[in-house]
Amino acid sequence: MGSHLGNTGLDLVNTLVNIYLFLMMLRFLLQASQADYYNPLSQSVVKITQPVVRPFQSVLGPVMGRFDLATLAAGFVLKVLVMVALLQLAGAGMPRIDSLAIAGVTFLASTILDIYFYALIIMIILSWVAPRASHPGALLVMQLVEPIMSPVRRIIPPLGMLDLSPIVVFIGINLIDGIVVGSLIRTVASGTPALLAVF
């Protein structure tokens, strides 16, 4: 019973950390897409994640004014430290350093793809039910996906009311997830299988 409660507690901690990391990667993508910084939802994401990101900002600045390396580095370090701590608490020992680094990168990449996936679904739903929505959340979603949608729209322009670009982007996300992220996960599994339990 105690072991079960312990495992449940570790799972809860891992879930909460993953939710926080989701917000950190959302912050990274919002800056990368040059979304409205003063949007109240953007401000909330920044305030929530700032305590972890702040120490890295004195060392790492944004690249090209858009790509916030401090947030990426903070997310990577946080995930790695939590994975190590959870494995130690679970009695699984210290994982291999290379597997740990790959697992950290893989988690961030997977989270970024998830954010785009969910944002695209929300965008499609909004285009059906509220195409002119002015809610801060709706505006932020549109600003978030626009940088990955506009290049596709230049190649495949909308056919009247039919916009095929979301389908192409969905396919691209699934391919990256299946080929790139999938191969990284297999690499982690072959090096330190226990890491997948705290992924």
C-alpha contacts under 8 A as a table, 3 or more apart, distances in Angstrom:
res1	aa1	res2	aa2	distance
1	M	4	H	5.08
1	M	5	L	6.25
2	G	5	L	5.09
2	G	6	G	6.06
3	S	6	G	4.93
3	S	7	N	6.16
4	H	7	N	5.15
4	H	8	T	6.15
5	L	8	T	5.00
5	L	9	G	6.12
6	G	9	G	5.08
6	G	10	L	6.28
7	N	10	L	5.07
7	N	11	D	6.12
7	N	90	A	7.57
8	T	11	D	5.06
8	T	12	L	6.14
9	G	12	L	5.04
9	G	13	V	6.25
10	L	13	V	5.11
10	L	14	N	6.13
10	L	86	L	6.59
11	D	14	N	5.06
11	D	15	T	6.08
11	D	198	V	7.84
12	L	15	T	5.07
12	L	16	L	6.19
13	V	16	L	5.20
13	V	17	V	6.16
14	N	17	V	5.15
14	N	18	N	6.09
14	N	82	V	7.54
14	N	86	L	7.89
14	N	198	V	6.71
15	T	18	N	5.05
15	T	19	I	6.23
16	L	19	I	5.13
16	L	20	Y	6.32
17	V	20	Y	5.03
17	V	21	L	6.13
17	V	79	K	7.73
17	V	82	V	7.89
18	N	21	L	4.92
18	N	22	F	6.07
18	N	79	K	7.98
19	I	22	F	4.94
19	I	23	L	6.54
20	Y	23	L	5.16
20	Y	24	M	6.38
20	Y	49	T	7.58
21	L	24	M	4.80
21	L	25	M	6.18
21	L	75	G	6.10
21	L	79	K	7.74
22	F	25	M	5.28
22	F	26	L	6.12
22	F	111	T	6.26
22	F	112	I	7.90
22	F	115	I	7.74
23	L	26	L	4.88
23	L	27	R	6.15
23	L	45	V	6.35
23	L	49	T	7.10
24	M	27	R	5.03
24	M	28	F	6.37
24	M	45	V	7.60
24	M	49	T	5.98
24	M	71	T	6.55
24	M	72	L	7.89
24	M	75	G	6.59
25	M	28	F	4.86
25	M	29	L	6.17
25	M	71	T	7.46
25	M	72	L	7.25
25	M	75	G	7.52
25	M	108	L	7.27
25	M	111	T	7.04
25	M	112	I	6.19
26	L	29	L	5.10
26	L	30	L	6.01
26	L	45	V	7.78
26	L	112	I	7.46
26	L	115	I	6.95
27	R	30	L	5.15
27	R	31	Q	6.33
27	R	42	S	7.45
27	R	45	V	6.26
27	R	46	V	6.52
27	R	49	T	7.97
27	R	71	T	7.67
28	F	31	Q	5.40
28	F	32	A	6.15
28	F	67	F	6.96
28	F	68	D	5.92
28	F	71	T	6.21
28	F	72	L	7.05
29	L	32	A	4.81
29	L	33	S	5.97
29	L	112	I	7.75
29	L	144	L	7.00
30	L	33	S	5.20
30	L	34	Q	6.05
30	L	35	A	5.26
30	L	42	S	7.58
30	L	143	Q	7.94
30	L	144	L	5.93
31	Q	34	Q	4.83
31	Q	35	A	6.17
31	Q	37	Y	7.75
31	Q	66	R	5.60
31	Q	67	F	6.76
31	Q	68	D	7.05
32	A	35	A	7.80
32	A	66	R	4.54
32	A	67	F	5.16
32	A	68	D	7.33
33	S	66	R	7.34
33	S	143	Q	6.73
33	S	144	L	5.65
33	S	145	V	7.75
33	S	146	E	7.58
33	S	147	P	6.06
34	Q	37	Y	7.70
34	Q	66	R	6.77
34	Q	143	Q	7.62
35	A	140	L	6.54
35	A	143	Q	5.35
35	A	144	L	6.36
36	D	39	N	5.43
36	D	42	S	7.22
36	D	140	L	7.24
36	D	143	Q	7.80
37	Y	42	S	5.74
37	Y	43	Q	6.66
38	Y	42	S	6.53
38	Y	43	Q	6.16
39	N	42	S	5.17
39	N	43	Q	6.26
39	N	136	P	6.36
39	N	140	L	7.57
40	P	43	Q	5.01
40	P	44	S	6.19
40	P	136	P	7.06
41	L	44	S	5.00
41	L	45	V	6.29
41	L	136	P	6.93
41	L	137	G	6.80
41	L	140	L	7.90
42	S	45	V	5.20
42	S	46	V	6.24
42	S	140	L	7.90
43	Q	46	V	5.12
43	Q	47	K	6.13
44	S	47	K	5.16
44	S	48	I	6.13
45	V	48	I	5.27
45	V	49	T	6.20
46	V	49	T	5.35
46	V	50	Q	5.64
47	K	50	Q	5.28
47	K	51	P	7.76
48	I	51	P	7.21
49	T	52	V	5.87
49	T	53	V	6.32
50	Q	53	V	4.93
50	Q	54	R	5.51
51	P	54	R	5.62
51	P	55	P	7.78
52	V	55	P	6.76
52	V	56	F	7.98
52	V	74	A	6.45
53	V	56	F	5.58
53	V	57	Q	6.53
53	V	70	A	6.20
53	V	71	T	5.47
53	V	74	A	5.55
54	R	57	Q	5.24
54	R	58	S	7.37
54	R	70	A	7.94
55	P	58	S	6.22
55	P	59	V	7.84
56	F	59	V	5.46
56	F	60	L	5.92
56	F	70	A	5.05
56	F	71	T	7.53
56	F	73	A	7.27
56	F	74	A	6.51
57	Q	60	L	5.10
57	Q	61	G	5.95
57	Q	70	A	5.29
58	S	61	G	7.45
59	V	70	A	7.65
60	L	69	L	5.94
60	L	70	A	5.09
61	G	68	D	6.49
61	G	69	L	6.21
61	G	70	A	6.26
62	P	65	G	5.18
62	P	66	R	5.97
62	P	67	F	5.14
62	P	68	D	4.30
62	P	69	L	5.70
62	P	70	A	7.30
63	V	66	R	5.96
63	V	67	F	4.98
63	V	68	D	6.51
63	V	69	L	7.09
64	M	67	F	6.63
65	G	68	D	7.74
68	D	71	T	5.64
68	D	72	L	6.69
69	L	72	L	5.01
69	L	73	A	5.97
70	A	73	A	5.17
70	A	74	A	5.98
71	T	74	A	5.06
71	T	75	G	6.07
72	L	75	G	5.18
72	L	76	F	6.16
73	A	76	F	5.07
73	A	77	V	6.10
74	A	77	V	5.26
74	A	78	L	6.01
75	G	78	L	5.18
75	G	79	K	6.11
75	G	108	L	7.44
76	F	79	K	5.32
76	F	80	V	6.17
76	F	104	G	5.54
76	F	105	V	6.70
76	F	108	L	7.07
77	V	80	V	5.17
77	V	81	L	6.06
77	V	104	G	7.82
78	L	81	L	5.26
78	L	82	V	6.12
79	K	82	V	5.18
79	K	83	M	6.09
79	K	104	G	6.05
80	V	83	M	5.13
80	V	84	V	6.23
80	V	100	L	6.53
80	V	101	A	7.20
80	V	103	A	7.87
80	V	104	G	5.70
81	L	84	V	5.19
81	L	85	A	6.12
82	V	85	A	5.01
82	V	86	L	5.98
83	M	86	L	5.23
83	M	87	L	6.12
83	M	195	L	7.12
83	M	198	V	5.92
83	M	199	F	7.43
84	V	87	L	5.26
84	V	88	Q	6.14
84	V	94	M	6.71
84	V	95	P	7.21
85	A	88	Q	5.13
85	A	89	L	6.14
86	L	89	L	5.07
86	L	90	A	6.03
86	L	198	V	7.06
87	L	90	A	5.00
87	L	91	G	6.15
87	L	92	A	5.09
87	L	93	G	6.17
87	L	94	M	7.10
87	L	95	P	7.94
87	L	194	A	7.66
87	L	195	L	7.62
87	L	198	V	7.51
88	Q	91	G	5.07
88	Q	92	A	5.82
88	Q	93	G	5.34
88	Q	94	M	6.70
89	L	92	A	7.66
92	A	194	A	7.09
95	P	99	S	7.08
95	P	100	L	6.48
95	P	192	T	6.16
95	P	194	A	7.86
95	P	195	L	7.34
96	R	99	S	5.31
96	R	100	L	6.09
96	R	191	G	7.21
96	R	192	T	6.52
97	I	100	L	4.96
97	I	101	A	6.19
98	D	101	A	5.18
98	D	102	I	6.21
99	S	102	I	5.12
99	S	103	A	5.96
99	S	187	T	7.53
99	S	188	V	5.20
99	S	191	G	5.86
99	S	192	T	6.15
100	L	103	A	5.07
100	L	104	G	6.23
100	L	188	V	7.73
100	L	195	L	7.50
101	A	104	G	5.16
101	A	105	V	6.36
102	I	105	V	5.19
102	I	106	T	5.94
102	I	184	L	6.88
102	I	187	T	7.98
102	I	188	V	6.67
103	A	106	T	4.98
103	A	107	F	6.06
103	A	184	L	7.57
103	A	185	I	7.16
103	A	188	V	6.18
103	A	195	L	7.38
103	A	199	F	7.38
104	G	107	F	5.27
104	G	108	L	6.44
105	V	108	L	5.29
105	V	109	A	6.19
106	T	109	A	5.13
106	T	110	S	6.01
106	T	181	V	6.09
106	T	184	L	6.29
106	T	185	I	6.95
107	F	110	S	5.09
107	F	111	T	6.04
107	F	199	F	6.89
108	L	111	T	5.07
108	L	112	I	6.19
109	A	112	I	5.19
109	A	113	L	6.32
109	A	181	V	7.15
110	S	113	L	5.17
110	S	114	D	6.17
110	S	177	D	6.94
110	S	181	V	6.59
111	T	114	D	4.95
111	T	115	I	6.22
112	I	115	I	5.15
112	I	116	Y	6.43
113	L	116	Y	5.20
113	L	117	F	6.09
113	L	173	I	6.42
113	L	177	D	7.24
114	D	117	F	4.93
114	D	118	Y	6.14
115	I	118	Y	5.33
115	I	119	A	5.96
116	Y	119	A	4.99
116	Y	120	L	6.02
116	Y	145	V	6.88
117	F	120	L	5.30
117	F	121	I	6.45
117	F	170	F	7.04
117	F	173	I	7.31
118	Y	121	I	5.13
118	Y	122	I	6.25
119	A	122	I	5.09
119	A	123	M	6.03
119	A	141	V	5.92
119	A	144	L	7.60
119	A	145	V	6.84
120	L	123	M	4.92
120	L	124	I	6.15
120	L	145	V	6.80
120	L	166	P	7.01
121	I	124	I	5.20
121	I	125	I	6.26
122	I	125	I	5.14
122	I	126	L	6.05
122	I	141	V	7.46
123	M	126	L	5.08
123	M	127	S	6.12
123	M	138	A	7.68
123	M	141	V	6.56
123	M	142	M	6.55
124	I	127	S	5.09
124	I	128	W	6.56
124	I	166	P	7.93
125	I	128	W	5.27
125	I	129	V	6.25
125	I	130	A	7.95
126	L	129	V	5.21
126	L	130	A	4.94
126	L	131	P	5.73
126	L	133	A	7.53
126	L	138	A	7.48
127	S	130	A	5.78
127	S	131	P	4.30
127	S	132	R	7.92
128	W	131	P	6.23
130	A	133	A	5.20
133	A	138	A	6.34
133	A	139	L	7.48
134	S	138	A	6.55
134	S	139	L	6.27
135	H	138	A	5.25
135	H	139	L	6.28
136	P	139	L	5.15
136	P	140	L	6.08
137	G	140	L	5.11
137	G	141	V	6.25
138	A	141	V	5.21
138	A	142	M	6.37
139	L	142	M	5.22
139	L	143	Q	6.25
140	L	143	Q	5.08
140	L	144	L	6.00
141	V	144	L	5.00
141	V	145	V	6.35
142	M	145	V	5.52
142	M	146	E	5.99
143	Q	146	E	5.35
143	Q	147	P	7.68
144	L	147	P	7.03
145	V	148	I	5.66
145	V	149	M	6.09
146	E	149	M	4.91
146	E	150	S	5.74
147	P	150	S	5.75
147	P	151	P	7.29
148	I	151	P	6.35
148	I	152	V	7.21
148	I	169	V	7.52
149	M	152	V	5.39
149	M	153	R	6.17
149	M	165	S	6.53
149	M	166	P	7.10
149	M	169	V	7.15
150	S	153	R	4.96
150	S	154	R	6.27
151	P	154	R	5.25
151	P	155	I	6.78
152	V	155	I	5.24
152	V	156	I	5.94
152	V	157	P	7.83
152	V	165	S	5.76
152	V	168	V	7.51
152	V	169	V	7.58
153	R	156	I	4.83
153	R	157	P	4.70
153	R	158	P	6.95
153	R	165	S	5.80
154	R	157	P	5.77
156	I	164	L	7.13
156	I	165	S	6.55
157	P	163	D	7.20
157	P	164	L	7.87
157	P	165	S	7.69
158	P	161	M	6.85
158	P	162	L	5.66
158	P	163	D	4.36
158	P	164	L	6.55
158	P	165	S	7.63
159	L	162	L	5.01
159	L	163	D	6.20
159	L	164	L	7.93
160	G	163	D	7.71
163	D	166	P	7.14
164	L	167	I	5.54
164	L	168	V	6.70
165	S	168	V	5.12
165	S	169	V	6.22
166	P	169	V	5.04
166	P	170	F	6.03
167	I	170	F	5.05
167	I	171	I	6.23
168	V	171	I	5.13
168	V	172	G	6.24
169	V	172	G	4.92
169	V	173	I	6.14
170	F	173	I	5.11
170	F	174	N	6.19
171	I	174	N	5.14
171	I	175	L	6.11
172	G	175	L	5.10
172	G	176	I	6.19
173	I	176	I	5.24
173	I	177	D	6.02
174	N	177	D	4.98
174	N	178	G	5.89
175	L	178	G	5.12
175	L	179	I	5.80
175	L	180	V	7.80
176	I	179	I	5.35
176	I	180	V	5.22
176	I	181	V	6.60
177	D	180	V	5.82
177	D	181	V	4.86
177	D	182	G	6.16
178	G	181	V	6.04
178	G	182	G	4.90
178	G	183	S	7.62
179	I	182	G	5.33
179	I	183	S	5.93
180	V	183	S	5.36
180	V	184	L	6.35
181	V	184	L	5.08
181	V	185	I	6.16
182	G	185	I	5.13
182	G	186	R	6.28
183	S	186	R	5.05
183	S	187	T	6.21
184	L	187	T	4.97
184	L	188	V	6.30
185	I	188	V	5.07
185	I	189	A	6.13
185	I	196	L	7.98
186	R	189	A	4.94
186	R	190	S	6.15
187	T	190	S	5.22
187	T	191	G	6.30
188	V	191	G	5.16
188	V	192	T	5.75
188	V	193	P	6.51
188	V	195	L	7.23
188	V	196	L	7.55
189	A	192	T	5.49
189	A	193	P	4.18
189	A	194	A	7.63
189	A	195	L	7.41
189	A	196	L	6.78
190	S	193	P	6.24
192	T	195	L	5.86
193	P	196	L	5.83
193	P	197	A	7.83
194	A	197	A	5.60
194	A	198	V	7.55
195	L	198	V	5.51
195	L	199	F	6.18
196	L	199	F	4.87
